[in-house]
Amino acid sequence: MSAGYFQDRSTPASQDVFSPASPSIGITSRGANALSSRITSVLSASYADLEIRNALETLDSRGVQNSAETRRQIRLDVQKEVIQCNGEIVKDFGEVAEQLKRIGAAISSLNKYCSDMRDHIRAANRDTGPVLEEANSLMSQKKQVETKQQILGAFKSHFLITEDESTVLTSTAEPVNEEFFQTLTRVKKIHHDCEVLLGTEDQRLGLEVLEQSSKQLNAAFQKLYRWIQREFKTLDLENPQINASVRRSLRVLAERPTLFQSCLDFFAEARENILSDSFYAALTGSTSDTQNLATKPIEFQAHDPLRYVGDMLAWAHSATVSEREALEVLFISDGDEIKRSIQAGLESDPWLRRSDGDEIVFDGKKALNQLVSRDLTGVARLLRQRTEQVIQSHEDATLAYKIANLIGFYKNTFAKLLGTDSEVLALFGTLEGSAMRQFRGNMRDHVASVQSELAVAPADLSPPDFLEEALQMLGVLAKSYDTSITTVDDQENGFQPVLAETLDPFLSGCENLFKGLPQPDSDIFAINCLISAKVVLSPYSFTSERASEMDDTISEHATNLVDYQHQYFTYTSGLNTLLEALSSITDSAESLKTIPDLEAFKPEALVAASQQLDEFLPSALIDASENLKRLRNRNMIQDITEEAAGRFCEDFELVESKILAADDLLYNDNDSEEEDPAPGLRDMFPRTSGEIRVLLS
């Protein structure tokens, strides 16, 4: 529409400009300039300008047509509308001014009312000011009192206990129950928290509370101490379900190490009396209260002394195991708690520590072992008396040694139960030493009585009776020792004293007899004795060293017998004469040529030696074995004879080699043209070493 508007306006203008009716050229030029300026301004105008766009939109909304009439009236219309608008605005402002006047009147009235109210308020403030100040002061005081009341209540609830709680804690008429332990725990906390009160400026309150809590704690521990003592008097250790309150009480009482130790001493004394009465009843059949028991007493059923001692030791071991198992429930199950409690008690009472500064560390197992050892003191005393009576009243060395081994076995068993530091082990060591002294004394008496029998060796060169008896006793002792040892360490050294008492003196007696016998009887007698002793010692590992020593000695005597048999072979066969003659002959040709000139190698002597050898060989082994017939070990007879025969064969090979060498030299020197040469040495001594080995094999 705007394009049409400008198109409508431009048409008349162009008509006016180029109209032939223009009056003059000057006017025409001026009009042309104005038109060009107008056109230029119109063309230079930007239609993107906001004001132009708004004006065009306004014209478009009014539906204005681009005509001469419209162009003449539009300005008037616009001015008229502007005037009308201004008039409406003036009218509206007049109404606004009227309203403002009424508002001003209202504000003036409100200001007056406010001024009156301020006057009234000032008067009221003057009248109520003192009352409000007093009320604020009272409210502040009320808050302070409430705060103090809360602090007092908190203090009383934390640092003070009620009369009922104090009665439960300190009165012996009240039982030791859960309420007692809860109250005790609370008082201990109060005593510990007094450090906070002592850190304030006024320490009087803290000191009073600390003193009161200390008195309450001491009274409570004294009550607990007396209650535990009463419980210990009636405590049944045979019951597997031991009262849990006793264990808890011991754990709590451990915070007072002195009371705890005193309680243990009391318990140990009570248990010592109980176990002593039980042991006496097991021995005799009646207690100290003259009450008969249903079980058969040990003294009536154990007629054998070894069984009597064994039954007593077995009863002591059984009682120890039962006592330890029962006390483990009291001490080991709460060992860590007791350790911590004792440590806390030492920290609270530093004067209880050692003078050397070392801390006392509670060891539950060690304390248990010590307590069980103390409980068994009475039993150990009675056991020692009865065992020493048995040992001293019998002169049987075997019985004394069996008792010593039995005591040693139980000593190792008790060491595993109670530790190596137990006092009970000292008792077992004493009893074992007493039994061994009795054993050695009895053995020495027996050896002294046997020495008178050491006259001559038996005719059959068998071990003498005293050695057989000693070996029989040694076998019994070795079996007893083998069944009693419990550890592998130092077994052999443990049996050496027994060998020194039961074997060495009798072997020495046999050695004295051996020295008075001729060959080969002395070596045969020695081997027979040693073999008998070795047979007894061989089954046991703890006598292996002594058995090995005997093997060496037997080998030495066997070597002597081999030498004897070798001499028998050489002298009986006549070979010794030839060997002695050849002892000076060397392997040189000159020396070998002198053999036929030797006296033993003369024809008559050599033929006689050959005949003697032939007579000897058929029964040589039988005759030689007959020399050792009293040797009990047949295999050894065969081995010795065969070894001697082997050496004889070697000697014969030497003689044979010399004879052959001499014959070779003599035959080479003789004239080969001689028709009847002299017989050689080999011809006069025809036996070969192969034949000898076959005959002596």
C-alpha positions in Angstrom: 0.0 0.0 0.0 2.9 2.3 0.7 4.2 1.6 -2.8 0.8 2.7 -4.2 0.8 5.7 -1.9 4.1 7.0 -3.3 3.1 6.1 -6.8 0.0 8.2 -6.4 1.9 11.1 -5.1 4.6 11.0 -7.7 2.2 11.1 -10.7 0.8 14.6 -10.1 4.2 16.0 -9.3 5.5 14.9 -12.6 2.6 16.3 -14.3 3.2 19.6 -12.7 6.9 19.7 -13.4 6.6 19.0 -17.1 3.4 20.9 -17.6 3.7 23.3 -20.6 1.9 25.8 -18.5 5.0 26.7 -16.3 5.2 30.5 -16.0 8.8 31.1 -16.2 12.3 29.5 -16.4 13.5 30.9 -13.0 10.6 29.5 -11.2 11.0 26.4 -13.2 14.6 26.0 -12.2 13.9 26.6 -8.5 11.1 24.1 -8.6 13.3 21.6 -10.3 16.0 22.0 -7.6 13.4 21.6 -4.8 12.0 18.6 -6.5 15.4 17.0 -7.0 16.2 17.7 -3.4 13.0 16.2 -2.3 13.5 13.2 -4.5 17.1 12.9 -3.2 15.9 13.0 0.4 13.2 10.5 -0.3 15.5 8.2 -2.1 18.2 8.6 0.5 15.7 7.7 3.2 16.1 4.1 4.6 12.9 2.2 4.7 14.4 0.0 7.4 14.2 3.1 9.8 11.8 2.3 12.7 10.1 5.6 12.6 9.3 5.4 8.9 8.1 1.9 9.2 5.8 2.9 12.1 4.5 5.9 10.1 3.8 3.6 7.1 2.1 1.1 9.3 -0.1 3.8 10.8 -1.0 5.1 7.4 -1.8 1.6 6.3 -4.0 0.9 9.3 -6.0 4.0 8.6 -6.6 3.0 5.1 -5.3 6.3 3.7 -5.4 6.6 -0.1 -2.7 8.5 -1.9 -4.7 11.3 -3.3 -4.5 15.1 -3.3 -7.4 15.4 -0.9 -6.0 13.0 1.4 -2.6 14.6 1.4 -4.2 17.9 2.2 -6.4 16.6 5.1 -3.9 14.2 6.6 -2.0 16.9 8.4 -5.1 18.5 9.7 -6.4 15.2 10.8 -3.3 14.3 12.6 -3.1 17.6 14.4 -6.7 17.3 15.4 -6.1 13.9 16.8 -3.1 15.2 18.7 -5.1 18.0 20.2 -7.9 15.6 21.2 -5.3 13.4 22.8 -3.8 16.2 24.7 -7.2 17.3 25.9 -7.9 13.8 27.2 -4.6 13.8 29.0 -5.2 17.1 30.6 -8.6 15.9 31.8 -7.0 12.7 33.2 -4.3 14.8 35.0 -7.0 16.9 36.5 -8.6 13.9 38.0 -5.3 12.8 39.3 -4.6 16.1 40.9 -8.0 15.9 42.6 -7.1 12.5 44.0 -3.7 13.8 45.1 -5.4 16.5 47.1 -7.6 14.0 48.9 -4.5 11.8 49.6 -2.6 14.8 51.0 -5.5 15.5 53.3 -5.5 11.8 54.5 -1.7 11.9 55.0 -1.9 15.0 57.1 -4.6 13.3 59.2 -2.4 10.2 59.6 0.6 12.3 60.6 -1.5 13.9 63.3 -2.6 10.5 64.6 0.9 9.2 64.5 2.2 12.1 66.5 -0.5 11.5 69.1 0.4 7.8 69.2 4.1 8.6 69.7 3.2 10.8 72.6 1.1 8.0 74.2 3.9 5.5 73.6 6.5 7.7 75.2 4.3 8.0 78.2 3.7 4.2 78.3 7.5 3.5 78.0 8.2 5.9 80.8 5.7 4.0 82.9 6.6 0.3 81.9 10.5 0.7 81.6 11.4 -0.2 85.2 9.0 -3.2 85.1 10.5 -4.6 81.9 14.0 -4.2 83.2 13.1 -6.1 86.4 11.4 -8.8 84.3 14.5 -9.2 82.1 16.6 -9.5 85.2 14.4 -12.2 86.6 14.3 -14.1 83.3 18.1 -14.0 83.2 18.4 -15.2 86.8 15.9 -18.0 86.0 18.0 -19.2 83.0 21.1 -19.2 85.2 19.3 -21.2 87.9 18.0 -23.7 85.4 21.5 -24.1 83.9 23.0 -24.6 87.4 20.2 -27.1 88.1 21.0 -29.0 85.0 24.7 -29.0 85.8 24.0 -30.2 89.3 21.7 -32.9 88.1 24.4 -34.0 85.5 27.0 -34.0 88.2 24.9 -36.0 90.7 24.0 -38.5 88.0 27.6 -39.0 86.9 29.8 -38.5 90.0 27.5 -39.6 92.8 25.7 -42.9 93.5 22.5 -43.5 95.4 22.3 -44.9 98.9 20.8 -48.1 97.4 23.7 -48.5 95.0 26.2 -47.8 97.8 24.6 -50.5 99.9 24.7 -53.0 97.0 28.4 -52.1 96.5 29.7 -52.3 100.1 27.3 -54.2 102.2 28.3 -57.9 102.8 24.6 -58.7 103.3 23.9 -58.0 99.6 24.8 -60.7 97.1 27.5 -60.3 94.4 25.4 -60.2 91.4 25.1 -58.3 88.1 23.9 -55.2 89.9 27.1 -55.2 92.0 29.4 -55.4 89.0 27.5 -52.7 87.2 27.7 -50.4 90.2 31.4 -51.2 90.6 32.0 -50.3 87.0 30.2 -47.0 87.5 32.2 -46.1 90.6 35.5 -47.0 88.7 34.5 -44.6 86.0 33.6 -41.9 88.6 37.1 -42.4 90.1 38.7 -42.1 86.7 36.7 -39.1 85.7 37.7 -37.2 88.9 40.8 -36.1 86.9 38.5 -33.6 85.1 37.4 -32.1 88.4 41.0 -31.9 89.7 41.9 -29.9 86.6 39.6 -27.0 87.6 40.7 -24.0 89.7 38.7 -25.2 92.7 39.9 -28.7 93.4 38.0 -29.2 96.6 35.1 -30.9 94.9 37.3 -33.2 92.9 39.2 -34.2 96.0 36.0 -35.0 97.9 34.6 -37.1 95.1 37.9 -38.8 94.6 38.2 -39.7 98.3 34.6 -40.9 98.5 35.0 -43.1 95.3 38.2 -44.5 96.6 36.6 -45.6 99.9 33.7 -47.1 98.0 36.1 -49.0 95.7 38.1 -50.3 98.5 35.0 -51.5 100.4 33.7 -53.1 97.2 37.0 -55.0 96.5 37.1 -56.2 100.1 33.5 -57.4 99.8 34.4 -59.2 96.6 37.6 -60.7 98.1 35.6 -62.1 101.1 32.9 -63.4 98.8 35.4 -65.2 96.6 37.0 -66.8 99.7 33.5 -68.1 100.7 32.9 -69.4 97.2 36.3 -71.2 97.1 35.4 -73.2 100.2 32.3 -74.7 98.5 33.6 -74.6 94.9 33.1 -78.0 93.2 35.9 -78.3 90.6 34.5 -81.6 89.5 31.5 -79.8 88.1 32.4 -78.9 84.4 30.0 -75.9 84.6 31.9 -73.8 87.1 30.1 -70.7 88.3 30.6 -68.0 85.7 30.4 -65.3 88.5 33.5 -66.7 90.1 35.5 -66.3 86.9 34.1 -62.8 86.5 34.9 -62.0 90.1 38.5 -63.2 89.7 38.9 -61.1 86.6 37.7 -58.0 88.5 39.6 -58.8 91.6 42.8 -59.0 89.5 42.7 -55.1 89.5 43.9 -55.4 93.1 47.0 -57.7 92.6 47.6 -58.0 96.4 44.1 -59.2 97.0 44.2 -61.4 93.9 47.4 -63.1 95.1 46.0 -63.6 98.6 42.9 -65.2 97.1 45.1 -67.6 95.1 47.1 -68.4 98.2 43.9 -69.2 100.1 42.6 -71.3 97.2 45.9 -73.2 96.9 45.9 -74.0 100.7 42.3 -75.2 100.5 42.9 -77.3 97.5 46.1 -78.7 99.0 44.1 -80.0 102.0 41.4 -81.4 99.8 43.8 -83.3 97.5 45.8 -84.5 100.5 42.7 -86.0 102.1 41.6 -87.5 98.8 45.0 -89.1 98.3 45.1 -90.4 101.8 41.6 -91.8 101.3 42.7 -93.5 98.0 45.6 -95.1 99.9 44.0 -96.3 103.1 40.3 -96.3 102.3 39.3 -93.6 104.8 39.5 -89.9 105.0 40.7 -87.7 107.9 37.1 -87.5 109.0 37.0 -91.3 109.4 34.5 -91.7 106.5 34.9 -94.9 104.6 35.0 -94.9 100.9 33.4 -97.2 98.4 36.5 -97.7 96.3 39.1 -100.3 97.2 42.2 -98.6 98.7 45.6 -98.8 96.9 47.4 -100.3 99.8 45.1 -103.3 99.9 44.9 -104.1 96.2 48.6 -103.3 95.1 50.6 -106.1 96.7 53.5 -105.8 94.3 55.8 -102.8 95.3 56.1 -101.6 91.7 52.4 -101.7 91.2 51.9 -99.9 94.5 54.2 -97.1 93.4 52.7 -97.0 89.9 49.1 -96.8 91.3 50.2 -93.8 93.6 51.8 -92.1 90.6 48.8 -92.8 88.4 46.5 -91.3 91.0 48.6 -88.2 91.3 48.7 -87.8 87.5 45.0 -88.3 87.2 44.4 -85.7 90.0 46.8 -83.3 88.3 45.0 -83.6 85.0 41.6 -83.1 86.6 42.9 -80.1 88.7 44.5 -78.5 85.6 41.4 -78.9 83.4 39.2 -77.5 86.2 41.5 -74.5 86.9 41.9 -73.8 83.2 38.3 -72.7 83.1 39.0 -70.3 85.9 42.2 -68.7 84.6 43.0 -69.6 81.0 39.6 -68.8 79.6 39.9 -65.2 81.0 43.7 -65.0 80.9 43.8 -61.9 78.7 41.2 -60.1 80.9 43.1 -61.0 84.1 46.4 -59.8 82.5 44.8 -56.5 81.6 43.3 -56.1 85.0 46.5 -56.8 86.8 48.3 -54.3 84.5 45.6 -51.7 85.3 46.1 -52.4 89.1 49.9 -52.0 88.8 49.4 -48.7 87.0 47.0 -47.4 89.7 49.4 -48.7 92.4 52.9 -48.1 91.1 54.4 -48.9 94.5 53.5 -52.5 93.9 56.0 -52.8 91.0 59.4 -54.5 91.4 62.3 -52.6 92.7 64.3 -53.4 89.6 61.8 -51.5 87.4 60.7 -54.6 85.4 57.0 -54.9 84.7 55.1 -57.8 86.2 53.5 -59.6 83.2 50.8 -62.0 84.1 51.2 -65.3 82.2 48.0 -67.4 82.5 49.7 -70.7 81.8 52.6 -70.1 84.1 50.2 -69.0 86.9 48.1 -72.1 86.3 51.1 -74.4 86.5 52.3 -72.8 89.7 48.8 -73.0 91.2 48.4 -76.7 90.3 51.9 -77.4 91.7 51.0 -75.7 95.0 47.7 -77.7 95.1 49.8 -80.9 94.8 52.2 -80.1 97.6 50.5 -82.2 100.2 50.1 -85.1 97.7 53.7 -84.9 96.8 54.8 -84.9 100.4 52.8 -88.1 101.1 53.9 -89.7 97.8 57.5 -89.1 98.7 57.2 -90.7 102.1 55.4 -93.8 100.8 57.7 -94.2 97.8 60.9 -93.9 99.9 59.6 -96.5 102.3 59.1 -98.9 99.3 62.6 -98.2 97.9 64.4 -98.6 101.2 62.5 -101.7 102.3 63.5 -103.8 99.3 67.0 -104.9 98.3 66.2 -106.0 94.8 68.2 -104.0 92.4 65.8 -104.7 89.5 62.9 -103.4 91.5 64.7 -100.2 92.5 65.6 -99.6 88.9 62.1 -100.2 87.7 60.8 -97.8 90.2 63.4 -95.2 89.1 62.3 -95.7 85.5 58.6 -95.4 86.5 59.3 -92.2 88.4 61.3 -90.8 85.4 58.4 -91.6 83.1 56.0 -89.7 85.3 58.5 -86.9 85.7 58.5 -86.3 82.0 54.7 -86.5 81.9 54.4 -84.0 84.7 56.9 -81.7 83.0 54.6 -81.6 80.0 51.6 -80.8 82.2 53.2 -78.3 84.6 56.3 -77.1 82.8 59.9 -77.6 83.7 59.9 -75.0 86.5 57.3 -76.8 88.6 58.2 -77.6 92.2 56.6 -81.1 91.8 59.4 -82.0 89.4 62.0 -81.5 92.2 60.2 -84.2 94.2 60.3 -86.6 91.2 64.0 -85.8 90.7 64.6 -86.6 94.4 62.7 -89.9 94.3 64.4 -90.9 91.0 67.8 -90.2 92.5 66.9 -92.1 95.7 65.8 -95.1 93.6 69.0 -95.0 91.5 71.1 -94.8 94.6 69.4 -97.9 96.0 69.8 -99.6 92.7 73.6 -98.9 92.6 74.0 -100.0 96.2 72.2 -103.2 95.6 74.2 -103.9 92.5 77.5 -103.3 94.2 76.5 -105.6 97.0 75.6 -108.3 94.4 78.9 -107.8 92.6 80.8 -108.1 95.9 79.0 -111.4 96.6 79.7 -112.7 93.1 83.4 -111.9 93.1 84.1 -115.0 95.3 82.7 -117.2 92.5 85.2 -115.9 90.0 87.5 -119.0 90.1 87.8 -120.6 86.7 86.0 -120.5 83.4 83.5 -123.3 82.6 84.9 -126.3 80.8 82.8 -125.7 77.7 84.0 -122.1 77.6 80.4 -120.9 77.9 79.5 -117.7 79.7 79.7 -118.2 83.5 76.6 -118.4 85.6 77.2 -114.9 87.2 77.3 -113.4 83.7 74.1 -115.2 82.7 72.4 -113.9 85.7 73.7 -110.4 85.1 72.6 -110.5 81.5 69.1 -111.7 82.5 68.9 -108.8 84.9 70.2 -106.4 82.3 67.5 -107.6 79.8 64.8 -106.8 82.4 66.3 -103.4 83.1 66.7 -102.6 79.4 63.1 -103.5 78.8 62.0 -101.4 81.7 64.0 -98.5 80.4 62.7 -98.9 76.9 59.1 -98.8 78.1 59.6 -95.8 80.3 61.5 -93.3 78.1 59.3 -90.7 76.5 61.8 -88.6 74.5 64.4 -89.6 71.9 67.0 -87.1 73.2 69.9 -88.5 75.3 68.4 -92.0 75.6 71.8 -93.7 75.3 73.5 -91.5 77.9 70.6 -92.2 80.2 71.3 -96.0 80.1 75.1 -95.8 80.5 75.0 -95.8 84.3 72.9 -99.0 84.2 75.5 -100.6 82.0 78.3 -99.5 84.3 76.6 -101.1 87.3 75.0 -104.2 85.8 77.3 -105.2 82.9 80.8 -103.8 83.2 81.8 -105.4 86.5 80.8 -108.9 85.2 82.6 -108.3 81.9 85.6 -107.4 84.0 85.3 -110.7 85.9 85.1 -112.5 82.6 88.2 -110.7 81.4 90.1 -111.9 84.5 89.1 -115.4 83.6 90.0 -114.9 80.0 93.5 -113.9 80.9 94.2 -117.2 82.6 93.2 -119.4 79.6 95.5 -120.6 76.8 95.0 -120.0 73.1 92.5 -120.5 71.5 90.3 -121.0 74.6 90.8 -117.4 75.9 89.5 -115.9 72.6 86.7 -118.4 72.4 85.6 -117.7 76.0 85.7 -113.9 75.4 83.7 -114.2 72.2 81.1 -116.4 73.8 80.7 -113.9 76.7 80.5 -110.9 74.4 78.1 -112.5 72.0 75.8 -113.3 74.9 75.9 -109.7 76.1 75.3 -108.4 72.6 72.3 -110.6 72.1 70.7 -108.8 75.2 71.7 -105.3 74.0 71.0 -105.5 70.3 67.1 -105.1 70.4 67.4 -101.6 71.9 68.5 -98.5 70.1 69.8 -96.8 73.2 72.6 -99.6 73.5 73.7 -99.4 69.9 77.0 -97.7 70.8 77.9 -100.3 73.4 76.9 -103.1 71.0 79.1 -101.5 68.3 82.0 -101.5 70.8 81.4 -105.2 71.5 81.5 -105.9 67.7 84.9 -104.3 67.5 86.1 -106.4 70.5 84.6 -109.6 69.0 86.4 -108.8 65.7 89.7 -108.5 67.5 89.3 -111.9 69.2 88.1 -113.4 65.9 91.3 -112.1 64.2 93.3 -113.9 67.0 91.4 -117.1 66.2 92.1 -116.7 62.5 95.8 -116.4 63.3 95.6 -119.5 65.5 93.9 -121.5 62.8 96.3 -120.3 60.1 99.2 -121.5 62.3 97.4 -124.8 62.8 97.1 -125.2 59.0 100.8 -124.4 58.3 102.3 -126.4 61.2 100.1 -129.4 60.8 100.6 -129.6 57.0 104.3 -129.1 57.3 104.2 -126.0 55.2 105.8 -123.9 57.9 109.2 -125.6 57.4 109.2 -124.6 53.7 108.0 -121.1 54.5 110.7 -120.6 57.0 113.3 -121.8 54.6 112.0 -119.5 51.8 111.9 -116.4 54.1 115.4 -115.4 53.1 114.9 -116.1 49.3 114.3 -113.1 47.1 113.0 -113.0 43.5 116.5 -112.7 42.0 117.8 -115.5 39.8 120.9 -116.0 42.0 118.7 -116.4 45.1 116.2 -118.7 43.5 119.0 -121.0 42.3 119.9 -121.6 45.9 116.6 -123.1 46.8 117.6 -126.8 46.1 120.5 -126.4 48.4 118.3 -125.5 51.4 117.9 -128.2 54.0 114.1 -128.2 53.7 114.2 -128.6 49.9 116.6 -131.6 49.9 114.9 -134.6 48.2 114.3 -136.6 51.3 112.9 -133.6 53.3 110.8 -132.3 50.4 109.3 -135.8 49.8 108.5 -136.1 53.5 106.9 -132.6 53.5 104.8 -133.6 50.4 103.6 -136.8 52.2 102.8 -134.9 55.4 100.7 -132.5 53.3 98.8 -135.3 51.6 98.0 -136.8 54.9 96.8 -133.5 56.3 94.5 -132.3 53.4 91.6 -134.8 53.5 90.5 -133.9 57.1 92.1 -130.5 57.3 88.8 -128.4 57.6 87.2 -130.9 60.0 90.3 -131.0 62.2 90.6 -127.2 62.1 86.9 -126.7 63.0 87.3 -129.0 65.9 89.7 -126.5 67.4 86.8 -124.0 67.6 84.0 -126.4 68.5 83.3 -124.6 71.9 82.6 -121.4 70.1 78.8 -121.0 70.3 78.4 -119.1 67.0 78.7 -121.8 64.3 78.7 -119.3 61.5 81.7 -117.6 63.1 83.5 -121.0 63.3 83.0 -121.5 59.6 84.1 -117.9 58.7 87.2 -118.0 60.8 88.3 -121.4 59.4 87.6 -120.4 55.8 89.6 -117.2 56.3 92.5 -119.1 57.8 92.3 -121.7 54.9 92.5 -118.8 52.4 95.6 -117.5 54.0 97.1 -121.0 54.0 96.3 -121.2 50.2 98.1 -118.0 49.7 101.2 -119.3 51.6 101.1 -122.5 49.4 100.9 -120.4 46.3 104.1 -118.6 47.4 105.9 -121.9 48.0 104.7 -123.2 44.6 105.8 -120.1 42.8 109.3 -120.3 44.3 109.6 -124.0 43.4 108.5 -123.4 39.8 110.9 -120.5 39.4 113.8 -122.6 40.8 113.0 -125.5 38.5 112.9 -123.2 35.4 116.3 -121.9 36.2 117.8 -125.3 36.9 116.5 -126.9 33.8 117.9 -124.0 31.7 121.3 -124.4 33.2 121.6 -128.2 32.8 123.1 -129.6 29.6 120.3 -130.6 27.2 122.4 -133.5 26.0 122.2 -135.4 29.3 120.1 -138.5 28.9 119.0 -138.9 32.6 118.5 -135.5 34.2 118.0 -135.2 38.0 114.3 -134.9 39.2 113.1 -131.3 39.8 111.6 -129.8 42.9 108.2 -130.0 41.3 108.5 -133.7 40.9 109.1 -134.2 44.5 106.4 -131.8 45.6 103.6 -132.3 43.0 100.6 -130.7 44.8 99.2 -127.6 43.0 97.5 -124.5 44.5 94.3 -125.4 42.6 94.2 -128.8 44.2 94.7 -127.2 47.6 91.9 -124.7 47.2 89.5 -127.5 46.0 90.3 -129.7 49.0 90.0 -126.8 51.5 86.9 -125.2 50.0 
